[in-house]
């Protein structure tokens, strides 16, 4: 993987991580288009640059992370379901991560859901922070598990999960951002541990790619979060729904036409 390819993947990660369009799915698509050889380091890189995106959340909402101990307990309640699901379904999830067609199908189906979600779980209105119970946090955490299938989108699943619990789009999106911090940090640490346990080593080139990728992902995600909250609050999910349908439809059409889109 070259520096330019690393920057492109980091930009994709930064833009899509907190948008309901599936960052994992878009990085799989991006890697496939650029013809990046999927060795163990590249797989690790696509996970490890999430550190830059979660750092952008901490910087943007730093006051919330020093608000109360109760805040962390609710994050823990939302985080535990993903830990349990990851332990039981890791091998199956790893297989899905190599299939671009799965991404296309999930993007397409998710897009259809997005066209109607504002009616099924309408915004309750208001701009102030709403109190959240531990049960609600855990329920949103269960919704997050659905996003382990590439193409679903972690942010989409958790935002919709929050809205089904009666939260506004803004409040649901912000909790989705907060929940990403422990979830993606744990995924990054676990991926690095597995890489080193299997004999992987970090060269100077690898460290350079990590540094560049995380810096780019941080900057792009910082901008994307601020823009997304405003857009989602005003316009809802319909635009994201049509985007997902178009991208997913193109992938499915290419597959049906016999165009090879498997990861290299």
Rosetta blueprint (number, residue, H / E / L):
1 X L
2 X L
3 X H
4 X H
5 X H
6 X H
7 X H
8 X H
9 X H
10 X H
11 X H
12 X H
13 X H
14 X H
15 X H
16 X H
17 X L
18 X L
19 X L
20 X L
21 X L
22 X L
23 X H
24 X H
25 X H
26 X H
27 X H
28 X H
29 X H
30 X H
31 X H
32 X H
33 X H
34 X H
35 X L
36 X L
37 X L
38 X L
39 X L
40 X H
41 X H
42 X H
43 X H
44 X H
45 X H
46 X H
47 X H
48 X H
49 X L
50 X H
51 X H
52 X H
53 X H
54 X H
55 X H
56 X H
57 X H
58 X H
59 X H
60 X H
61 X L
62 X L
63 X L
64 X H
65 X H
66 X H
67 X L
68 X L
69 X H
70 X H
71 X H
72 X H
73 X H
74 X H
75 X H
76 X H
77 X H
78 X H
79 X H
80 X H
81 X H
82 X H
83 X H
84 X H
85 X H
86 X H
87 X H
88 X H
89 X H
90 X H
91 X H
92 X H
93 X H
94 X H
95 X H
96 X H
97 X L
98 X L
99 X L
100 X H
101 X H
102 X H
103 X H
104 X H
105 X H
106 X H
107 X H
108 X H
109 X H
110 X H
111 X H
112 X H
113 X H
114 X H
115 X H
116 X H
117 X H
118 X H
119 X H
120 X H
121 X L
122 X L
123 X L
124 X L
125 X L
126 X L
127 X L
128 X L
129 X L
130 X L
131 X L
132 X L
133 X L
134 X H
135 X H
136 X H
137 X H
138 X H
139 X H
140 X H
141 X H
142 X H
143 X H
144 X H
145 X H
146 X H
147 X L
148 X L
149 X L
150 X L
151 X L
152 X L
153 X L
154 X H
155 X H
156 X H
157 X H
158 X H
159 X H
160 X H
161 X H
162 X H
163 X H
164 X H
165 X L
166 X L
167 X L
168 X L
169 X H
170 X H
171 X H
172 X H
173 X H
174 X H
175 X H
176 X H
177 X H
178 X H
179 X H
180 X H
181 X H
182 X H
183 X H
184 X H
185 X H
186 X H
187 X H
188 X H
189 X H
190 X H
191 X H
192 X H
193 X H
194 X H
195 X H
196 X H
197 X H
198 X L
199 X L
200 X L
201 X L
202 X L
203 X L
204 X H
205 X H
206 X H
207 X H
208 X H
209 X H
210 X H
211 X H
212 X H
213 X H
214 X H
215 X H
216 X H
217 X H
218 X H
219 X H
220 X H
221 X H
222 X H
223 X H
224 X H
225 X H
226 X H
227 X H
228 X H
229 X H
230 X H
231 X H
232 X H
233 X H
234 X H
235 X H
236 X L
237 X L
238 X H
239 X H
240 X H
241 X H
242 X H
243 X H
244 X H
245 X H
246 X H
247 X H
248 X H
249 X H
250 X H
251 X H
252 X H
253 X H
254 X H
255 X H
256 X H
257 X L
258 X L
259 X L
260 X L
261 X L
262 X L
263 X L
264 X L
